[in-house]
Amino acid sequence: MACVTLRGYKVDKVDFVATLDNGTQVKLANKYAYNVQYAKNNMCKGEFDIEVYDSQNPDKFKIHVIMCGIFAFADGETKERIHTETFKNLFPFVKAFVTTLTANCGI
């Protein structure tokens, strides 16, 4: 059995600002945080908080997303391994969400 199993995820917050003029080049930067909260019965919640922005004009282009995943984990797993594995499981969903959001906005 895998160390962790993703049971579901949801987006808790989306902030999107794109007020750049057409043809403006952006220099992207990002910052993120990831935290895990533990519950009973070998369950936990991972919260991925990411911000992608133009480092030169952060007030004109910014995406801020908070996505949470619910995970089950195996008995005896260390918190360090659970933290790492839940991050690895949730990251592709966050990446896909940000990619879809920007693509649908024509960016």
C-alpha positions, 0 to 999 in steps of 0.5 A, spaced: 500 500 500 502 507 498 504 511 504 498 516 503 492 516 499 489 522 496 481 522 498 479 528 495 481 536 494 478 542 493 480 549 491 479 554 497 481 560 494 483 564 488 485 571 487 487 573 479 489 579 477 491 580 470 491 588 468 497 588 464 497 591 457 497 587 451 505 585 449 507 586 456 513 581 458 512 579 465 518 576 469 514 570 473 516 569 480 513 565 485 512 563 493 509 557 496 507 554 503 505 547 504 502 545 511 499 538 514 494 538 519 493 531 522 486 528 524 484 522 527 483 515 524 490 516 520 487 522 516 490 528 514 489 535 510 494 538 506 494 545 504 498 548 498 498 556 498 501 558 492 502 565 489 505 566 482 506 574 480 510 578 475 516 580 480 516 587 476 509 589 477 506 584 482 500 589 483 498 588 475 499 580 475 498 575 480 495 569 481 494 566 488 491 559 490 489 555 496 488 548 495 487 543 500 487 535 499 484 530 504 489 524 505 489 517 508 496 514 511 498 508 513 499 506 520 507 507 522 508 512 517 513 518 520 510 525 519 516 527 515 514 522 510 507 523 510 508 531 509 513 529 503 508 524 500 502 528 500 505 534 497 507 530 491 500 528 490 497 534 491 502 538 487 500 536 480 493 538 481 495 545 483 499 545 477 494 543 473 489 548 476 493 554 475 495 552 468 488 551 466 486 558 469 491 562 465 490 558 459 482 560 459 484 567 460 488 567 454 495 568 458 
